[in-house]
Amino acid sequence: MSGRVRGYLGMSLDGRIAGPDDDLEWLHASRTRRVEEPVPDVGGAWLTYEAFMADIGVLLMGRATFDVVSAFQHWPYGETPVVVATNRALPADVPATVTAAAGSVGVLIDAARERSGGGDVYLDGGRLVSAALDAGLLDELTTTVLPTVRGPGVGLFEHLGTPRDLDLVNVATDPGGAVQLTWVP
């Protein structure tokens, strides 16, 4: 049986997942911010990236996300299989774990599941998350809201076609002021 389709994204209070020109540097800078007064503990369990990735069999990311991440000094996904949603050819020097797929979000998720080994599918990128939510294919979304307002940038739900109601299943805080929210459609 195939695993769940899940999203795990950091975002600003105003819903930005990237700055202008797909800049991600602010995510790291905001996570290292410290506050003098501790944030109240609301009782939820914080889902670390490492714990999240332990259940992931494959990462399905959008082409814009891939282009940004592939420019990093080190490939951050190790040996985790990655499927890039794109209609364009990938560069010749991509890691061996990376393949491309094209089609509707359902076709893309099916292609990812074929590579998942039964693990969960991690959706990364605002367009993919919105498309999966629109298609009723997203099982869970964890958003870590960082204590910053970005203004211009890429919004998580700017490509959502239809309003959706989600059920909140977990809330956790960290000492730096971030709030992690886990939702199910």
C-alpha positions in Angstrom: 0.0 0.0 0.0 1.3 3.5 -0.9 2.0 6.0 1.9 0.4 9.3 2.5 0.8 12.4 0.5 2.2 15.1 2.8 3.5 18.6 2.7 6.1 20.1 5.1 6.9 23.8 4.5 8.2 26.8 6.4 6.4 30.0 5.8 6.2 33.6 7.0 3.3 34.9 9.0 2.0 36.4 5.8 2.1 33.0 4.0 5.3 33.4 2.0 7.3 30.2 1.3 10.0 32.0 -0.7 11.1 35.6 -1.1 11.3 37.5 -4.4 13.1 35.5 -7.1 12.4 32.3 -5.0 14.9 33.3 -2.3 15.0 30.8 0.6 17.8 32.4 2.7 15.4 34.2 5.0 14.0 30.8 6.1 17.3 29.9 7.8 17.9 33.4 9.2 14.4 33.5 10.7 14.8 30.0 12.3 18.0 31.1 14.1 16.3 34.2 15.7 16.0 34.0 19.5 13.6 35.8 21.8 14.2 36.7 25.4 10.9 35.5 26.7 10.0 31.8 26.0 6.9 31.2 23.8 4.1 29.5 25.7 4.0 25.7 25.3 0.6 24.8 23.8 1.1 21.1 24.3 1.6 19.9 20.7 4.4 17.7 19.5 7.0 19.4 17.3 7.6 17.5 14.1 11.3 17.9 13.2 12.4 17.7 9.6 14.4 14.6 10.4 11.4 12.8 12.0 9.2 13.9 9.0 11.8 12.6 6.5 12.0 9.2 8.3 8.6 8.3 6.8 9.3 9.7 3.3 9.9 7.3 0.4 10.1 10.0 -2.3 10.1 13.8 -2.6 7.9 15.3 -5.4 9.0 18.9 -6.0 8.1 21.6 -8.5 10.6 22.7 -11.1 11.0 26.2 -9.5 11.8 24.5 -6.1 14.3 22.2 -7.8 16.0 25.0 -9.6 16.6 26.8 -6.3 17.6 23.7 -4.3 19.9 22.4 -7.1 21.9 25.7 -6.8 22.8 25.0 -3.1 26.4 24.1 -2.4 25.3 20.6 -1.2 22.3 18.5 -2.4 20.1 18.4 0.8 18.2 15.2 0.1 21.0 12.6 0.2 19.8 9.3 -1.3 16.1 10.1 -1.0 14.5 9.6 -4.5 13.3 12.9 -6.0 10.7 13.4 -8.8 10.7 16.9 -10.3 7.5 18.0 -11.9 8.6 19.6 -15.1 8.0 19.8 -18.8 11.6 20.8 -19.4 14.7 18.5 -19.5 16.7 18.4 -16.3 20.4 19.4 -16.4 22.8 16.5 -17.1 24.5 16.8 -13.7 21.6 16.1 -11.5 22.0 13.5 -8.7 21.2 9.9 -9.8 18.3 9.9 -7.4 16.5 12.6 -9.4 14.0 12.0 -12.2 11.5 14.1 -14.1 7.8 13.6 -14.6 5.1 15.6 -16.4 1.3 15.6 -16.3 -1.5 16.4 -13.9 -1.0 16.3 -10.2 -2.6 12.9 -10.1 -0.1 11.6 -12.7 2.8 13.2 -10.8 1.7 11.7 -7.5 1.4 8.3 -9.2 4.9 8.6 -10.7 6.2 9.5 -7.2 4.4 6.6 -5.6 6.1 4.2 -8.0 9.5 5.4 -6.6 8.4 5.6 -2.9 8.9 2.0 -1.9 5.7 2.3 0.1 6.8 5.3 2.0 5.1 8.7 2.1 5.2 11.2 -0.7 6.6 14.6 0.3 5.2 17.4 -1.8 7.4 20.5 -1.9 6.4 23.6 -3.7 3.4 25.9 -3.5 2.0 24.9 -6.9 2.1 21.2 -6.1 0.7 21.6 -2.7 -2.2 23.7 -4.0 -2.8 21.4 -6.9 -2.9 18.3 -4.7 -5.2 20.1 -2.3 -7.5 21.1 -5.1 -7.6 17.5 -6.4 -8.3 16.0 -3.0 -4.9 14.2 -3.0 -3.2 15.8 -0.1 -3.4 13.8 3.1 -1.6 16.1 5.5 0.1 19.5 5.6 2.5 20.7 8.2 3.4 24.4 8.1 5.9 26.0 10.3 5.0 29.7 10.6 8.1 31.7 11.3 8.0 34.9 13.3 8.5 37.2 10.3 6.4 39.1 7.7 8.0 39.0 4.3 5.7 41.1 2.0 6.7 40.3 -1.6 7.5 36.7 -2.4 5.9 33.4 -3.3 2.7 32.6 -1.4 2.0 29.0 -0.3 -1.6 29.1 -1.6 -1.4 31.6 -4.4 -2.2 28.9 -6.9 -5.1 27.3 -5.1 -8.1 27.1 -7.4 -10.9 26.6 -4.8 -11.2 27.5 -1.1 -10.7 24.6 1.2 -11.5 23.9 4.8 -8.8 22.0 6.8 -8.9 20.4 10.2 -6.2 21.4 12.6 -4.7 18.3 14.3 -1.6 19.6 16.0 -0.2 22.9 17.2 3.4 23.2 18.6 5.6 26.1 19.4 9.4 26.6 19.7 11.4 29.0 21.9 12.3 31.1 18.8 8.7 32.1 18.2 7.8 29.7 15.4 4.4 27.9 15.5 4.0 24.6 13.7 0.5 23.7 12.5 -0.5 20.3 11.1 -3.7 20.1 9.0 -5.7 17.4 7.3 -8.2 18.1 4.6 
